[in-house]
């Protein structure tokens, strides 16, 4: 089927929404909103109010402002998560650099014999070479002005500029499981398999945040493995009712991890305050189960 829809003006976008039954109390304000937030992006927050997903007719009594509240909730939540993910990412880099390097030397990431899957390792090396070639970091430039062998800087320099995704692949592909366990237990995660899945899932969440994509009401492709409470050293949640494809599961992993890095952090409190600020936001759309506020991790 050939795509034949044509672009329409902001004024016509407003008329279309009104024709579909959306209540717009202030047309001028709505036009201003759609001049700085594209209609296609904003539509993500309109869809839950639709009575018919084909005609896009809205349920009675739905307001433009309802969708705008969802948009700003999602924006603020994304900011909170991105900040917390930076804390996790930096701590993971530090732990991997320290534990892997002390056991396997300065250039462990270049040694294919230390990795289970040679093809995946080659892909990671290509990604690292690309990052090194385009980085503007002074410490990398200064290294290359002084050294030319090996052809990459040592782990404590190189691992600081690789992507979170590449770092996770190096970790999960490393053949020395004892070192991977040591990294996992440095964050009070019981086994390296759990941390593997958390890294992959949170890297996907980080990409959503970095690209300003919706984090609210999203089905995530990467599922974090959720340990039973008896396996965890610190406050955790009942995992029997959790859908690992939804944001709640990722929030639990992120809060647990940040708690172990920075015990006096405000992430959990900030999320709770955000839900209070936007009372019309339904937590179940993010996978929050019944009774979630009584869970030890959230108390």
N, C-alpha and C positions, 0 to 999 in steps of 0.2 A: 504494500500500500504506500502510495506517495504522500508525503507530508505536505499539506496545502494550507495550513493555518497561517494567517498573516499577522504581523505586529499591529497592536492597537495602542492608542494614546492612553495616558494615565486617566484622563477624564472618561474615556470609554471603558476602561477597566472598572472604574467606580460604578458606571451605569450597569455594567454586566453583573456586578455583585448585587446591586440593588434589585435588578430584574430577577435574580435567583433567590431573593427573599432576605438578604442580609440587611440588618438595620444599621444605617450609618448616620449617627447623630450630628456629626460635624464633617461635611463634605470637604471643606477646605483643609482641615487637619488630615483627613484620610488621603487626599491628593498629595499632601506634603509627605506623608508616610511612604506612599508608593513611589514617590520621586527619589527616595533615598534607600528604600528596601524594595528590591525587584518583586514584581507580582509573583513570579515563579517561586522565589524563595518564601514569600509570605504565604503562599498557598498551602505550604506544609502545616501551617497553624490554623488554616480555615477548614481543612479536610475533616477533622473530628466533629465539626458542627454540621456536616452535610447529612441530609436525610436520604439523598439518592446520589450514589457515587458515579452514575452515568450522566445524569442531567446536571449534577452539582447543585441541586436545589437545597437550600438550607432548612434546618429545623426551625419551627416558629420561635420567635423571641431571641434569636441569636444576633449579637452585635459585633460590629467591626472591632470594637474595643476589647472584646473577649479574646480574639485572635492576637491582638497587639500585646495583651498581657502575657499570653503564652510565649510570644516571641521574645519579650524582654526577660521573662523568667528563664528561658532557654539560654539567652545571651549571658545572663549573669551566672547561671550554673556552669556554663562552658568556661567562663573566666575562672571560677573557683577550681574547677577540675584541672584546667591547664596549669595553674600555679602548683597544685598538689602533684601533678604528673612530673613537673620539673624537679620537685624534691625527690621523687622516686627515681627518676632517670639518672640524676647526678649521683645518688647513693649507690645505685646499681653499677654504674660505670666505676665508681671508686672501689667497690667490693670486688668486682671482676678483675680490675687491674691489679689490685693488691694480691688476691689469692692466686690467680692464675700465674702472675709474673713471679711470685716468690717460689712457686713450685716448678715452673717450666720456662723461666727466663724472660728476657726483655722482648723477644720477638716471637712468642708462642703463637700468635695469631697468623703468622706466615708459614708455620710448619704443618703441612697437610697430614702428616702422620699422627697428629694429635686430635684429628677430627674423624668422626664416624662416616660421614658422607662426603666423599671427595668433590663431587659435583657441586653440592651446596657450598662447600668451602671455597671453591673456585669462584662461584657467584659472589660470595661475600668479599673475596679479595678484589674482584673487579669493582664492586661498589666502593670499597675502601680507596682504591686507586683514584676513582672518580672524585670522591670527596677530597682527597689530598690535592688533586690537581686544581680544584676550583676554590678551595678554602682561602679566606683572606686573613686567617689567624696569624698573628705575628710569630708565635712560638713555632709554627710549622715552617714559615718562611725562613726564620733564623736558623732552624735546624738544617735546612737544605743548603744554606750558604756555607755551612761548616762541615757537613757530612754528606757523603754520597754512597756509602755502603753501610748496611743494606739499603735497598732502594725505598724503604719506608722508615719513618721514625719509630722509636720503641713504643710499647703498648701504652705507657702512661701519657704519651703525647697523641698517638693515633686514635686511641679509644675515646678521646675527648671530642673528636670531630665526626665520628661515624654516627649514622642515624640510630635511633632507638631500635628500629626494626632489625638492622644489621647486627647490633649488639646482642639482641635477643637470639638471632640465628646462630651467632658464634657460641653463645652460652649453651643453647640446646643441642648443638652439634658436637660439643666438646666431649671427647671420649673418656676423660678422667672424671668419673662420676663422683669420686670422693671430694674433689675440689668444687664441683657443682653443688654438692650437698652442703659444703662449708659455706658457700655463698648464701644458699637458701636459709640455713640456720642462723646466719648473721642477722636475718630479718625475722627470726622466729617462725619461719615457714617450715613445716615438718619434713618435707621431701622436695628434692629438686624437680620432680615431675609437676608438682603443684606450681612452683615458681615459674617453670617453663611456660605453663598455660597462662599464668597471670601476666607475664611479660608480653606474650603474643596478643592477648585480649586487650591489655592496657595500651599497647602500641597502636592498635586499631582505634581505640578511644582517643588517643593523643592526636591521631591523624584527623579525626572528626573535629576536634577542638582547633587544631592548627589551620584547618581549611574552613572554619566558621560553619561547619555543617551542623544539622540538628542533632542534639544528644537526647533530648526529651522524646519519649514515645517512639523509640527506634528499636528494631530487632538487629542485634549485633551478630555478625557472622562467626566470630571467635568466642568460644565458650571457656571461661575460666573454670578449672577444676575446683570444686568446693569441698575442702576437708570437713570431716565430722568435728563437732566441737571438742570431743575427747582427744583429738589429735593436736589441738592448738594450745599453745602456752599462754596466750593472752585472750582477752575477751573476744568472743566470736558470735556467730549466729546459728540458729537452727537451719540447716540447709535442705531439709526434706521438702519444703514448700517453695523453694527458690527456682525460678526459671533462669538458667544461666545465660540465656540469650538477651536478657533485658538489663537495663542500666543498674538496677538495684544490686545485682550480683557484682558488677564491676565496682560500684561504690563501696560495697563491703570489703572487697579485696584492697581497694585503694586506701580506705580509711585504716584498715588493719596495718598495711605496709607503712603508711605515714606515721601512725602511732608508734611504730617501732623505730622509726628514724628520728622523729621529733615528738616526744611524748606530750609536750604542752601545746601542740598545734590546735588550730581553731576550725579545722575542716568540717568535722561533724556538726559543730555548733552553727557554722555558717550555712550549711545545707538546711538544717532545721529552721533557722531564721528566714531563709529564702522561701521555704514552704509556707511559713507564717505570713510573710510579706505578700505572697500570691495565693490566697486561700482558694481561688477557683481552679487551681492546678490539681488534678487528680493524680496522686502518687501511684495508683494502680496502673496507670498508663506507662509507668516506668518499671513495672514489675514488683513494686513494693507489696509484700504479702500482708495479710491480716495480722495485727499484733506486732508489727515490725518495731514500733517504738519501745516495746518491752524487752527486746533482745539485748543481751549484755553489751554488744558492740555499740549500740545506739543509746544506751542509758547515759 
